[in-house]
Amino acid sequence: MSEEDALKGKIEDSVIERYKAIRDSKPTRKGEFLGVERDKFYVAISEEEVYELSPLAYYIWALCDGEHTVKDIAVDISNNANIPYHEVIEPLLIVLEQMVKAGLVGY
């Protein structure tokens, strides 16, 4: 059984297609980690552009080291948070898409 077959019925086909398109990509984080304050993580793209990340978004950003694939990141989150793999995919895609738009992650 393929990975797509295992995911069918658990998540929407459009999510599966988006995931298939990038799952083997190795995203690379951009910016500089500035620090953490009260569960908010701060990453700067430039002096004028600083982003406040949630703990999950920061965790994903930190795993975007150019060596982990998107699938590796999904498996890591699933294992460490004890959440079924199929439940991790859509939120992961949303966070990655937002970080790409913000310039915090590239492929």
Backbone as CSV, one residue per row, in Angstrom:
resi,resn,N_x,N_y,N_z,CA_x,CA_y,CA_z,C_x,C_y,C_z
1,MET,0.854,-1.176,0.000,0.000,0.000,0.000,0.902,1.242,0.000
2,SER,0.598,2.160,-0.892,1.382,3.388,-0.977,1.000,4.329,0.162
3,GLU,1.850,5.305,0.371,1.573,6.304,1.407,0.279,7.039,1.108
4,GLU,0.060,7.381,-0.185,-1.166,8.080,-0.569,-2.399,7.237,-0.256
5,ASP,-2.315,5.932,-0.527,-3.446,5.051,-0.235,-3.736,5.007,1.261
6,ALA,-2.673,5.012,2.062,-2.839,4.969,3.515,-3.477,6.256,4.038
7,LEU,-3.243,7.364,3.341,-3.782,8.655,3.784,-5.201,8.906,3.284
8,LYS,-5.582,8.247,2.189,-6.919,8.465,1.623,-7.986,8.132,2.658
9,GLY,-8.966,8.996,2.735,-10.046,8.808,3.693,-9.748,9.416,5.051
10,LYS,-8.461,9.710,5.294,-8.081,10.310,6.575,-7.896,11.810,6.429
11,ILE,-7.445,12.248,5.263,-7.305,13.671,4.979,-7.782,13.923,3.550
12,GLU,-8.101,15.170,3.262,-8.656,15.523,1.956,-7.647,15.279,0.839
13,ASP,-8.174,14.926,-0.341,-7.318,14.665,-1.493,-6.457,15.871,-1.853
14,SER,-7.009,17.082,-1.701,-6.231,18.281,-2.033,-5.023,18.420,-1.100
15,VAL,-5.175,18.026,0.154,-4.068,18.065,1.113,-3.029,17.016,0.730
16,ILE,-3.497,15.831,0.353,-2.581,14.768,-0.076,-1.769,15.233,-1.277
17,GLU,-2.415,15.881,-2.232,-1.716,16.359,-3.430,-0.678,17.424,-3.075
18,ARG,-1.032,18.361,-2.206,-0.075,19.393,-1.774,1.101,18.751,-1.058
19,TYR,0.813,17.759,-0.235,1.863,17.065,0.517,2.777,16.295,-0.434
20,LYS,2.176,15.570,-1.379,2.982,14.816,-2.347,3.946,15.718,-3.097
21,ALA,3.506,16.931,-3.399,4.318,17.860,-4.177,5.580,18.307,-3.434
22,ILE,5.553,18.287,-2.087,6.723,18.799,-1.350,7.310,17.814,-0.341
23,ARG,6.732,16.655,-0.151,7.163,15.775,0.946,8.633,15.373,0.886
24,ASP,9.211,15.310,-0.313,10.616,14.930,-0.430,11.546,16.141,-0.500
25,SER,10.972,17.334,-0.445,11.770,18.563,-0.450,12.434,18.738,0.909
26,LYS,13.568,19.426,0.882,14.316,19.690,2.115,14.322,21.199,2.363
27,PRO,13.319,21.694,3.082,13.237,23.139,3.317,14.407,23.652,4.160
28,THR,14.761,24.893,3.889,15.856,25.540,4.611,15.336,26.795,5.287
29,ARG,15.627,26.912,6.575,15.183,28.092,7.320,16.027,29.294,6.915
30,LYS,15.396,30.440,7.023,16.068,31.711,6.751,15.836,32.609,7.947
31,GLY,16.705,33.540,8.131,16.569,34.439,9.263,17.451,34.016,10.409
32,GLU,17.378,34.788,11.464,18.214,34.574,12.643,17.335,34.510,13.880
33,PHE,17.555,33.487,14.675,16.822,33.339,15.929,17.293,34.415,16.900
34,LEU,16.352,35.192,17.428,16.693,36.276,18.349,16.529,35.887,19.811
35,GLY,15.544,35.028,20.081,15.318,34.624,21.462,13.874,34.235,21.701
36,VAL,13.584,33.901,22.950,12.251,33.458,23.338,11.806,34.253,24.554
37,GLU,10.518,34.559,24.578,9.932,35.262,25.715,8.492,34.789,25.870
38,ARG,8.199,34.162,26.999,6.840,33.690,27.297,6.231,32.867,26.155
39,ASP,6.893,31.813,25.779,6.411,30.893,24.729,6.271,31.541,23.360
40,LYS,6.905,32.653,23.132,6.945,33.291,21.812,8.402,33.310,21.374
41,PHE,8.628,32.818,20.174,9.970,32.723,19.632,10.120,33.796,18.558
42,TYR,11.234,34.512,18.592,11.437,35.629,17.676,12.547,35.315,16.681
43,VAL,12.211,35.488,15.406,13.141,35.255,14.310,13.148,36.498,13.432
44,ALA,14.348,36.965,13.102,14.477,38.168,12.278,14.962,37.801,10.881
45,ILE,14.301,38.390,9.891,14.751,38.292,8.505,15.702,39.461,8.245
46,SER,15.386,40.588,8.841,16.215,41.797,8.745,15.946,42.616,10.007
47,GLU,16.586,43.761,10.110,16.348,44.616,11.279,14.907,45.098,11.330
48,GLU,14.299,45.266,10.160,12.923,45.765,10.091,11.880,44.650,10.122
49,GLU,12.292,43.435,9.866,11.347,42.329,9.734,11.627,41.258,10.778
50,VAL,10.835,41.269,11.857,10.968,40.295,12.935,9.628,39.578,13.081
51,TYR,9.685,38.255,13.184,8.474,37.450,13.303,8.407,36.789,14.665
52,GLU,7.180,36.737,15.195,6.896,36.050,16.446,6.293,34.699,16.082
53,LEU,6.964,33.624,16.477,6.502,32.278,16.130,5.954,31.562,17.357
54,SER,4.930,30.764,17.130,4.417,29.887,18.180,5.465,28.793,18.424
55,PRO,5.347,28.073,19.536,6.289,26.974,19.765,6.305,25.957,18.609
56,LEU,5.134,25.613,18.067,5.094,24.663,16.954,5.768,25.238,15.710
57,ALA,5.458,26.473,15.376,6.069,27.092,14.193,7.584,27.178,14.354
58,TYR,8.039,27.518,15.559,9.487,27.582,15.787,10.115,26.195,15.638
59,TYR,9.466,25.173,16.176,9.967,23.800,16.086,10.115,23.401,14.620
60,ILE,9.098,23.703,13.821,9.154,23.395,12.392,10.278,24.198,11.738
61,TRP,10.363,25.488,12.040,11.415,26.344,11.470,12.794,25.771,11.800
62,ALA,12.980,25.341,13.045,14.271,24.794,13.474,14.611,23.505,12.733
63,LEU,13.618,22.697,12.389,13.863,21.452,11.651,14.127,21.698,10.162
64,CYS,13.856,22.887,9.699,14.106,23.229,8.297,15.589,23.569,8.132
65,ASP,16.406,22.534,8.178,17.857,22.710,8.152,18.480,22.317,6.810
66,GLY,17.641,22.032,5.820,18.152,21.627,4.515,18.522,20.155,4.458
67,GLU,18.403,19.458,5.571,18.715,18.032,5.614,17.474,17.180,5.850
68,HIS,16.507,17.723,6.601,15.254,17.009,6.850,14.288,17.271,5.696
69,THR,13.631,16.225,5.231,12.568,16.410,4.244,11.296,16.820,4.978
70,VAL,10.318,17.274,4.220,9.023,17.606,4.812,8.438,16.355,5.474
71,LYS,8.621,15.209,4.842,8.129,13.958,5.436,8.852,13.669,6.749
72,ASP,10.167,13.884,6.798,10.923,13.700,8.045,10.347,14.575,9.156
73,ILE,10.029,15.814,8.808,9.483,16.758,9.789,8.126,16.273,10.285
74,ALA,7.285,15.803,9.365,5.969,15.279,9.755,6.106,14.082,10.688
75,VAL,7.007,13.173,10.369,7.227,11.990,11.208,7.765,12.405,12.578
76,ASP,8.696,13.340,12.601,9.272,13.826,13.857,8.187,14.413,14.764
77,ILE,7.361,15.286,14.193,6.281,15.895,14.985,5.310,14.828,15.478
78,SER,4.948,13.916,14.592,4.027,12.844,14.959,4.574,12.028,16.135
79,ASN,5.835,11.655,16.041,6.445,10.829,17.089,6.610,11.594,18.396
80,ASN,7.102,12.818,18.331,7.390,13.578,19.544,6.141,14.123,20.228
81,ALA,5.106,14.392,19.454,3.870,14.916,20.038,2.843,13.812,20.274
82,ASN,3.192,12.591,19.850,2.291,11.449,19.988,0.943,11.727,19.321
83,ILE,1.031,12.235,18.092,-0.141,12.551,17.280,-0.071,11.682,16.036
84,PRO,-1.191,11.083,15.606,-1.147,10.282,14.385,-0.584,11.079,13.203
85,TYR,0.255,10.417,12.435,0.933,11.022,11.288,-0.022,11.786,10.381
86,HIS,-1.167,11.182,10.051,-2.098,11.826,9.125,-2.677,13.124,9.698
87,GLU,-2.694,13.273,11.028,-3.212,14.490,11.648,-2.187,15.625,11.658
88,VAL,-0.943,15.309,11.382,0.135,16.291,11.388,0.274,16.988,10.032
89,ILE,-0.070,16.305,8.974,0.242,16.774,7.621,-0.375,18.129,7.291
90,GLU,-1.676,18.281,7.461,-2.305,19.551,7.078,-1.787,20.742,7.891
91,PRO,-1.715,20.641,9.240,-1.156,21.777,9.978,0.294,22.083,9.578
92,LEU,1.078,21.045,9.310,2.453,21.247,8.866,2.493,22.008,7.548
93,LEU,1.651,21.619,6.603,1.606,22.315,5.314,1.220,23.778,5.486
94,ILE,0.254,24.036,6.345,-0.194,25.416,6.583,0.950,26.258,7.144
95,VAL,1.652,25.728,8.143,2.761,26.472,8.747,3.866,26.696,7.725
96,LEU,4.224,25.652,6.977,5.281,25.809,5.971,4.896,26.833,4.905
97,GLU,3.649,26.785,4.449,3.206,27.741,3.424,3.277,29.170,3.955
98,GLN,2.880,29.380,5.202,2.943,30.716,5.800,4.387,31.177,5.958
99,MET,5.265,30.269,6.353,6.664,30.649,6.531,7.347,30.928,5.191
100,VAL,6.967,30.203,4.149,7.504,30.489,2.818,7.076,31.889,2.387
101,LYS,5.794,32.206,2.568,5.283,33.543,2.191,5.995,34.661,2.971
102,ALA,6.325,34.379,4.229,6.996,35.378,5.068,8.492,35.455,4.785
103,GLY,9.021,34.500,4.045,10.453,34.488,3.770,11.281,33.810,4.849
104,LEU,10.626,33.067,5.735,11.325,32.372,6.803,11.845,30.998,6.391
105,VAL,11.302,30.463,5.304,11.682,29.140,4.814,11.726,29.185,3.299
106,GLY,12.672,28.466,2.739,12.759,28.338,1.286,13.036,26.888,0.919
107,TYR,12.817,26.563,-0.353,13.068,25.205,-0.845,14.177,25.219,-1.876
